[in-house]
Amino acid sequence: MPRLPSLTARKVVRALKRAGFVEDRQKGSHLILIQPETKARTVVPVHAGRTIKEPLLRGILRDANLS
C-alpha cells in the first residue's frame, strides 16, 4: 500500500461522508460514523489543529472497509 498523507479530521470526515457514511454519535472529541448499508463503523478523533497520521488513517480506512 502506498504512503498515505497526513490529513486533518475535517478532510477525513468529508471523504467518509462522500463514501456514504453518516454521523452516528459523538463522545467527547471522537466522532463515530456508520455506513448504513454495510453497518461498517469507524471512529475519527476530531482535535483542532492536529493531523491524523498515517497509521491511524490506515486503521480508519480498514475499519471503514475502504481502500
C-alpha positions, 0 to 999 in steps of 0.5 A: 500500500502506498504512503498515505498523507497526513490529513486533518479530521475535517478532510477525513470526515468529508471523504467518509461522508462522500463514501456514504457514511453518516454521523452516528454519535459523538463522545467527547472529541471522537466522532463515530460514523456508520455506513448504513448499508454495510453497518461498517463503523469507524471512529475519527478523533476530531482535535483542532489543529492536529493531523491524523497520521498515517497509521491511524488513517490506515486503521480508519480506512480498514475499519471503514472497509475502504481502500 
